């Protein structure tokens, strides 16, 4: 059991499922049944340790190839993204401070929903430079929001 973003999660491990490590939000568990099937496996604690080390939020997927994003931050909020500032996500890495006061940083993610809510919370001050697919996904979300008004 672990606590992440104000919720409790149960970690599950099985050699016969992919990914081997999964987590389940405790308040979404509707019931527990005793099964006749008991998987005889030895738990690879390295997999679980790797999972816990790399989880950024409940949307992080285990066993999925990570993608890298490059983000530019406007100078108005650059102080929060400086080299020695607290990171908002585990994978966040400071890249450089630009001459105009803006900052660039990178982060990795396994699916867009893992990082887009964070990026959206800093709009209009964060700009996705790459990858284009993540930038396009954000654009679609912002346009959909804008079109509802």
MODELLER restraints for C-alpha pairs under 7 A, 6 or more apart:
rsr = mdl.restraints
at = mdl.atoms
rsr.add(forms.Gaussian(group=physical.xy_distance, feature=features.Distance(at['CA:1:A'], at['CA:8:A']), mean=6.80, stdev=0.5))
rsr.add(forms.Gaussian(group=physical.xy_distance, feature=features.Distance(at['CA:1:A'], at['CA:9:A']), mean=5.47, stdev=0.5))
rsr.add(forms.Gaussian(group=physical.xy_distance, feature=features.Distance(at['CA:1:A'], at['CA:10:A']), mean=4.47, stdev=0.5))
rsr.add(forms.Gaussian(group=physical.xy_distance, feature=features.Distance(at['CA:1:A'], at['CA:11:A']), mean=5.95, stdev=0.5))
rsr.add(forms.Gaussian(group=physical.xy_distance, feature=features.Distance(at['CA:2:A'], at['CA:8:A']), mean=5.73, stdev=0.5))
rsr.add(forms.Gaussian(group=physical.xy_distance, feature=features.Distance(at['CA:2:A'], at['CA:9:A']), mean=5.30, stdev=0.5))
rsr.add(forms.Gaussian(group=physical.xy_distance, feature=features.Distance(at['CA:2:A'], at['CA:10:A']), mean=6.57, stdev=0.5))
rsr.add(forms.Gaussian(group=physical.xy_distance, feature=features.Distance(at['CA:3:A'], at['CA:9:A']), mean=6.18, stdev=0.5))
rsr.add(forms.Gaussian(group=physical.xy_distance, feature=features.Distance(at['CA:4:A'], at['CA:57:A']), mean=6.64, stdev=0.5))
rsr.add(forms.Gaussian(group=physical.xy_distance, feature=features.Distance(at['CA:5:A'], at['CA:57:A']), mean=6.89, stdev=0.5))
rsr.add(forms.Gaussian(group=physical.xy_distance, feature=features.Distance(at['CA:8:A'], at['CA:25:A']), mean=6.06, stdev=0.5))
rsr.add(forms.Gaussian(group=physical.xy_distance, feature=features.Distance(at['CA:8:A'], at['CA:26:A']), mean=5.69, stdev=0.5))
rsr.add(forms.Gaussian(group=physical.xy_distance, feature=features.Distance(at['CA:9:A'], at['CA:23:A']), mean=6.06, stdev=0.5))
rsr.add(forms.Gaussian(group=physical.xy_distance, feature=features.Distance(at['CA:9:A'], at['CA:24:A']), mean=5.27, stdev=0.5))
rsr.add(forms.Gaussian(group=physical.xy_distance, feature=features.Distance(at['CA:9:A'], at['CA:25:A']), mean=4.42, stdev=0.5))
rsr.add(forms.Gaussian(group=physical.xy_distance, feature=features.Distance(at['CA:9:A'], at['CA:26:A']), mean=5.25, stdev=0.5))
rsr.add(forms.Gaussian(group=physical.xy_distance, feature=features.Distance(at['CA:10:A'], at['CA:23:A']), mean=5.40, stdev=0.5))
rsr.add(forms.Gaussian(group=physical.xy_distance, feature=features.Distance(at['CA:10:A'], at['CA:24:A']), mean=5.14, stdev=0.5))
rsr.add(forms.Gaussian(group=physical.xy_distance, feature=features.Distance(at['CA:10:A'], at['CA:25:A']), mean=6.41, stdev=0.5))
rsr.add(forms.Gaussian(group=physical.xy_distance, feature=features.Distance(at['CA:10:A'], at['CA:26:A']), mean=6.23, stdev=0.5))
rsr.add(forms.Gaussian(group=physical.xy_distance, feature=features.Distance(at['CA:11:A'], at['CA:21:A']), mean=6.98, stdev=0.5))
rsr.add(forms.Gaussian(group=physical.xy_distance, feature=features.Distance(at['CA:11:A'], at['CA:22:A']), mean=5.81, stdev=0.5))
rsr.add(forms.Gaussian(group=physical.xy_distance, feature=features.Distance(at['CA:11:A'], at['CA:23:A']), mean=4.36, stdev=0.5))
rsr.add(forms.Gaussian(group=physical.xy_distance, feature=features.Distance(at['CA:11:A'], at['CA:24:A']), mean=6.52, stdev=0.5))
rsr.add(forms.Gaussian(group=physical.xy_distance, feature=features.Distance(at['CA:12:A'], at['CA:21:A']), mean=5.74, stdev=0.5))
rsr.add(forms.Gaussian(group=physical.xy_distance, feature=features.Distance(at['CA:12:A'], at['CA:22:A']), mean=5.11, stdev=0.5))
rsr.add(forms.Gaussian(group=physical.xy_distance, feature=features.Distance(at['CA:12:A'], at['CA:23:A']), mean=5.75, stdev=0.5))
rsr.add(forms.Gaussian(group=physical.xy_distance, feature=features.Distance(at['CA:13:A'], at['CA:20:A']), mean=5.48, stdev=0.5))
rsr.add(forms.Gaussian(group=physical.xy_distance, feature=features.Distance(at['CA:13:A'], at['CA:21:A']), mean=4.69, stdev=0.5))
rsr.add(forms.Gaussian(group=physical.xy_distance, feature=features.Distance(at['CA:13:A'], at['CA:22:A']), mean=6.47, stdev=0.5))
rsr.add(forms.Gaussian(group=physical.xy_distance, feature=features.Distance(at['CA:14:A'], at['CA:20:A']), mean=5.14, stdev=0.5))
rsr.add(forms.Gaussian(group=physical.xy_distance, feature=features.Distance(at['CA:14:A'], at['CA:21:A']), mean=6.82, stdev=0.5))
rsr.add(forms.Gaussian(group=physical.xy_distance, feature=features.Distance(at['CA:19:A'], at['CA:62:A']), mean=6.15, stdev=0.5))
rsr.add(forms.Gaussian(group=physical.xy_distance, feature=features.Distance(at['CA:19:A'], at['CA:63:A']), mean=5.49, stdev=0.5))
rsr.add(forms.Gaussian(group=physical.xy_distance, feature=features.Distance(at['CA:21:A'], at['CA:48:A']), mean=6.58, stdev=0.5))
rsr.add(forms.Gaussian(group=physical.xy_distance, feature=features.Distance(at['CA:21:A'], at['CA:62:A']), mean=6.53, stdev=0.5))
rsr.add(forms.Gaussian(group=physical.xy_distance, feature=features.Distance(at['CA:51:A'], at['CA:62:A']), mean=6.30, stdev=0.5))
rsr.add(forms.Gaussian(group=physical.xy_distance, feature=features.Distance(at['CA:56:A'], at['CA:89:A']), mean=5.80, stdev=0.5))
rsr.add(forms.Gaussian(group=physical.xy_distance, feature=features.Distance(at['CA:56:A'], at['CA:90:A']), mean=5.65, stdev=0.5))
rsr.add(forms.Gaussian(group=physical.xy_distance, feature=features.Distance(at['CA:57:A'], at['CA:114:A']), mean=6.80, stdev=0.5))
rsr.add(forms.Gaussian(group=physical.xy_distance, feature=features.Distance(at['CA:59:A'], at['CA:113:A']), mean=6.48, stdev=0.5))
rsr.add(forms.Gaussian(group=physical.xy_distance, feature=features.Distance(at['CA:59:A'], at['CA:114:A']), mean=4.80, stdev=0.5))
rsr.add(forms.Gaussian(group=physical.xy_distance, feature=features.Distance(at['CA:60:A'], at['CA:110:A']), mean=6.01, stdev=0.5))
rsr.add(forms.Gaussian(group=physical.xy_distance, feature=features.Distance(at['CA:60:A'], at['CA:114:A']), mean=5.85, stdev=0.5))
rsr.add(forms.Gaussian(group=physical.xy_distance, feature=features.Distance(at['CA:61:A'], at['CA:110:A']), mean=5.85, stdev=0.5))
rsr.add(forms.Gaussian(group=physical.xy_distance, feature=features.Distance(at['CA:64:A'], at['CA:110:A']), mean=6.08, stdev=0.5))
rsr.add(forms.Gaussian(group=physical.xy_distance, feature=features.Distance(at['CA:65:A'], at['CA:110:A']), mean=6.31, stdev=0.5))
rsr.add(forms.Gaussian(group=physical.xy_distance, feature=features.Distance(at['CA:66:A'], at['CA:108:A']), mean=5.95, stdev=0.5))
rsr.add(forms.Gaussian(group=physical.xy_distance, feature=features.Distance(at['CA:66:A'], at['CA:109:A']), mean=5.29, stdev=0.5))
rsr.add(forms.Gaussian(group=physical.xy_distance, feature=features.Distance(at['CA:66:A'], at['CA:110:A']), mean=4.75, stdev=0.5))
rsr.add(forms.Gaussian(group=physical.xy_distance, feature=features.Distance(at['CA:67:A'], at['CA:108:A']), mean=5.35, stdev=0.5))
rsr.add(forms.Gaussian(group=physical.xy_distance, feature=features.Distance(at['CA:67:A'], at['CA:109:A']), mean=5.37, stdev=0.5))
rsr.add(forms.Gaussian(group=physical.xy_distance, feature=features.Distance(at['CA:67:A'], at['CA:110:A']), mean=6.16, stdev=0.5))
rsr.add(forms.Gaussian(group=physical.xy_distance, feature=features.Distance(at['CA:68:A'], at['CA:106:A']), mean=6.83, stdev=0.5))
rsr.add(forms.Gaussian(group=physical.xy_distance, feature=features.Distance(at['CA:68:A'], at['CA:107:A']), mean=5.77, stdev=0.5))
rsr.add(forms.Gaussian(group=physical.xy_distance, feature=features.Distance(at['CA:68:A'], at['CA:108:A']), mean=4.41, stdev=0.5))
rsr.add(forms.Gaussian(group=physical.xy_distance, feature=features.Distance(at['CA:68:A'], at['CA:109:A']), mean=6.57, stdev=0.5))
rsr.add(forms.Gaussian(group=physical.xy_distance, feature=features.Distance(at['CA:69:A'], at['CA:106:A']), mean=5.47, stdev=0.5))
rsr.add(forms.Gaussian(group=physical.xy_distance, feature=features.Distance(at['CA:69:A'], at['CA:107:A']), mean=5.40, stdev=0.5))
rsr.add(forms.Gaussian(group=physical.xy_distance, feature=features.Distance(at['CA:69:A'], at['CA:108:A']), mean=6.11, stdev=0.5))
rsr.add(forms.Gaussian(group=physical.xy_distance, feature=features.Distance(at['CA:69:A'], at['CA:130:A']), mean=5.37, stdev=0.5))
rsr.add(forms.Gaussian(group=physical.xy_distance, feature=features.Distance(at['CA:69:A'], at['CA:131:A']), mean=5.79, stdev=0.5))
rsr.add(forms.Gaussian(group=physical.xy_distance, feature=features.Distance(at['CA:70:A'], at['CA:104:A']), mean=6.97, stdev=0.5))
rsr.add(forms.Gaussian(group=physical.xy_distance, feature=features.Distance(at['CA:70:A'], at['CA:105:A']), mean=5.89, stdev=0.5))
rsr.add(forms.Gaussian(group=physical.xy_distance, feature=features.Distance(at['CA:70:A'], at['CA:106:A']), mean=4.48, stdev=0.5))
rsr.add(forms.Gaussian(group=physical.xy_distance, feature=features.Distance(at['CA:70:A'], at['CA:107:A']), mean=6.76, stdev=0.5))
rsr.add(forms.Gaussian(group=physical.xy_distance, feature=features.Distance(at['CA:70:A'], at['CA:128:A']), mean=6.15, stdev=0.5))
rsr.add(forms.Gaussian(group=physical.xy_distance, feature=features.Distance(at['CA:70:A'], at['CA:129:A']), mean=5.43, stdev=0.5))
rsr.add(forms.Gaussian(group=physical.xy_distance, feature=features.Distance(at['CA:70:A'], at['CA:130:A']), mean=5.25, stdev=0.5))
rsr.add(forms.Gaussian(group=physical.xy_distance, feature=features.Distance(at['CA:71:A'], at['CA:104:A']), mean=5.61, stdev=0.5))
rsr.add(forms.Gaussian(group=physical.xy_distance, feature=features.Distance(at['CA:71:A'], at['CA:105:A']), mean=5.40, stdev=0.5))
rsr.add(forms.Gaussian(group=physical.xy_distance, feature=features.Distance(at['CA:71:A'], at['CA:106:A']), mean=5.98, stdev=0.5))
rsr.add(forms.Gaussian(group=physical.xy_distance, feature=features.Distance(at['CA:71:A'], at['CA:126:A']), mean=6.53, stdev=0.5))
rsr.add(forms.Gaussian(group=physical.xy_distance, feature=features.Distance(at['CA:71:A'], at['CA:127:A']), mean=5.54, stdev=0.5))
rsr.add(forms.Gaussian(group=physical.xy_distance, feature=features.Distance(at['CA:71:A'], at['CA:128:A']), mean=4.65, stdev=0.5))
rsr.add(forms.Gaussian(group=physical.xy_distance, feature=features.Distance(at['CA:71:A'], at['CA:129:A']), mean=5.57, stdev=0.5))
rsr.add(forms.Gaussian(group=physical.xy_distance, feature=features.Distance(at['CA:72:A'], at['CA:102:A']), mean=6.94, stdev=0.5))
rsr.add(forms.Gaussian(group=physical.xy_distance, feature=features.Distance(at['CA:72:A'], at['CA:103:A']), mean=5.74, stdev=0.5))
rsr.add(forms.Gaussian(group=physical.xy_distance, feature=features.Distance(at['CA:72:A'], at['CA:104:A']), mean=4.47, stdev=0.5))
rsr.add(forms.Gaussian(group=physical.xy_distance, feature=features.Distance(at['CA:72:A'], at['CA:105:A']), mean=6.60, stdev=0.5))
rsr.add(forms.Gaussian(group=physical.xy_distance, feature=features.Distance(at['CA:72:A'], at['CA:126:A']), mean=5.78, stdev=0.5))
rsr.add(forms.Gaussian(group=physical.xy_distance, feature=features.Distance(at['CA:72:A'], at['CA:127:A']), mean=5.10, stdev=0.5))
rsr.add(forms.Gaussian(group=physical.xy_distance, feature=features.Distance(at['CA:72:A'], at['CA:128:A']), mean=6.47, stdev=0.5))
rsr.add(forms.Gaussian(group=physical.xy_distance, feature=features.Distance(at['CA:72:A'], at['CA:129:A']), mean=6.73, stdev=0.5))
rsr.add(forms.Gaussian(group=physical.xy_distance, feature=features.Distance(at['CA:73:A'], at['CA:102:A']), mean=5.52, stdev=0.5))
rsr.add(forms.Gaussian(group=physical.xy_distance, feature=features.Distance(at['CA:73:A'], at['CA:103:A']), mean=5.10, stdev=0.5))
rsr.add(forms.Gaussian(group=physical.xy_distance, feature=features.Distance(at['CA:73:A'], at['CA:104:A']), mean=6.16, stdev=0.5))
rsr.add(forms.Gaussian(group=physical.xy_distance, feature=features.Distance(at['CA:73:A'], at['CA:125:A']), mean=5.73, stdev=0.5))
rsr.add(forms.Gaussian(group=physical.xy_distance, feature=features.Distance(at['CA:73:A'], at['CA:126:A']), mean=4.75, stdev=0.5))
rsr.add(forms.Gaussian(group=physical.xy_distance, feature=features.Distance(at['CA:73:A'], at['CA:127:A']), mean=6.43, stdev=0.5))
rsr.add(forms.Gaussian(group=physical.xy_distance, feature=features.Distance(at['CA:74:A'], at['CA:102:A']), mean=4.99, stdev=0.5))
rsr.add(forms.Gaussian(group=physical.xy_distance, feature=features.Distance(at['CA:74:A'], at['CA:103:A']), mean=6.98, stdev=0.5))
rsr.add(forms.Gaussian(group=physical.xy_distance, feature=features.Distance(at['CA:74:A'], at['CA:125:A']), mean=5.10, stdev=0.5))
rsr.add(forms.Gaussian(group=physical.xy_distance, feature=features.Distance(at['CA:74:A'], at['CA:126:A']), mean=6.55, stdev=0.5))
rsr.add(forms.Gaussian(group=physical.xy_distance, feature=features.Distance(at['CA:75:A'], at['CA:101:A']), mean=4.89, stdev=0.5))
rsr.add(forms.Gaussian(group=physical.xy_distance, feature=features.Distance(at['CA:75:A'], at['CA:102:A']), mean=4.37, stdev=0.5))
rsr.add(forms.Gaussian(group=physical.xy_distance, feature=features.Distance(at['CA:78:A'], at['CA:102:A']), mean=5.97, stdev=0.5))
rsr.add(forms.Gaussian(group=physical.xy_distance, feature=features.Distance(at['CA:78:A'], at['CA:103:A']), mean=5.83, stdev=0.5))
rsr.add(forms.Gaussian(group=physical.xy_distance, feature=features.Distance(at['CA:81:A'], at['CA:103:A']), mean=6.95, stdev=0.5))
rsr.add(forms.Gaussian(group=physical.xy_distance, feature=features.Distance(at['CA:82:A'], at['CA:94:A']), mean=6.81, stdev=0.5))
rsr.add(forms.Gaussian(group=physical.xy_distance, feature=features.Distance(at['CA:83:A'], at['CA:94:A']), mean=5.32, stdev=0.5))
rsr.add(forms.Gaussian(group=physical.xy_distance, feature=features.Distance(at['CA:91:A'], at['CA:107:A']), mean=5.03, stdev=0.5))
rsr.add(forms.Gaussian(group=physical.xy_distance, feature=features.Distance(at['CA:91:A'], at['CA:108:A']), mean=5.66, stdev=0.5))
rsr.add(forms.Gaussian(group=physical.xy_distance, feature=features.Distance(at['CA:92:A'], at['CA:105:A']), mean=6.77, stdev=0.5))
rsr.add(forms.Gaussian(group=physical.xy_distance, feature=features.Distance(at['CA:92:A'], at['CA:106:A']), mean=5.65, stdev=0.5))
rsr.add(forms.Gaussian(group=physical.xy_distance, feature=features.Distance(at['CA:92:A'], at['CA:107:A']), mean=4.44, stdev=0.5))
rsr.add(forms.Gaussian(group=physical.xy_distance, feature=features.Distance(at['CA:93:A'], at['CA:105:A']), mean=5.46, stdev=0.5))
rsr.add(forms.Gaussian(group=physical.xy_distance, feature=features.Distance(at['CA:93:A'], at['CA:106:A']), mean=5.21, stdev=0.5))
rsr.add(forms.Gaussian(group=physical.xy_distance, feature=features.Distance(at['CA:93:A'], at['CA:107:A']), mean=6.26, stdev=0.5))
rsr.add(forms.Gaussian(group=physical.xy_distance, feature=features.Distance(at['CA:94:A'], at['CA:104:A']), mean=6.51, stdev=0.5))
rsr.add(forms.Gaussian(group=physical.xy_distance, feature=features.Distance(at['CA:94:A'], at['CA:105:A']), mean=4.40, stdev=0.5))
rsr.add(forms.Gaussian(group=physical.xy_distance, feature=features.Distance(at['CA:94:A'], at['CA:106:A']), mean=6.58, stdev=0.5))
rsr.add(forms.Gaussian(group=physical.xy_distance, feature=features.Distance(at['CA:95:A'], at['CA:104:A']), mean=5.34, stdev=0.5))
rsr.add(forms.Gaussian(group=physical.xy_distance, feature=features.Distance(at['CA:95:A'], at['CA:105:A']), mean=4.76, stdev=0.5))
rsr.add(forms.Gaussian(group=physical.xy_distance, feature=features.Distance(at['CA:95:A'], at['CA:106:A']), mean=6.78, stdev=0.5))
rsr.add(forms.Gaussian(group=physical.xy_distance, feature=features.Distance(at['CA:96:A'], at['CA:103:A']), mean=5.80, stdev=0.5))
rsr.add(forms.Gaussian(group=physical.xy_distance, feature=features.Distance(at['CA:96:A'], at['CA:104:A']), mean=5.32, stdev=0.5))
rsr.add(forms.Gaussian(group=physical.xy_distance, feature=features.Distance(at['CA:96:A'], at['CA:105:A']), mean=6.98, stdev=0.5))
rsr.add(forms.Gaussian(group=physical.xy_distance, feature=features.Distance(at['CA:97:A'], at['CA:103:A']), mean=4.44, stdev=0.5))
rsr.add(forms.Gaussian(group=physical.xy_distance, feature=features.Distance(at['CA:97:A'], at['CA:104:A']), mean=6.43, stdev=0.5))
rsr.add(forms.Gaussian(group=physical.xy_distance, feature=features.Distance(at['CA:109:A'], at['CA:115:A']), mean=6.66, stdev=0.5))
rsr.add(forms.Gaussian(group=physical.xy_distance, feature=features.Distance(at['CA:112:A'], at['CA:134:A']), mean=6.51, stdev=0.5))
rsr.add(forms.Gaussian(group=physical.xy_distance, feature=features.Distance(at['CA:116:A'], at['CA:138:A']), mean=6.86, stdev=0.5))
rsr.add(forms.Gaussian(group=physical.xy_distance, feature=features.Distance(at['CA:119:A'], at['CA:126:A']), mean=6.42, stdev=0.5))
rsr.add(forms.Gaussian(group=physical.xy_distance, feature=features.Distance(at['CA:128:A'], at['CA:135:A']), mean=5.52, stdev=0.5))
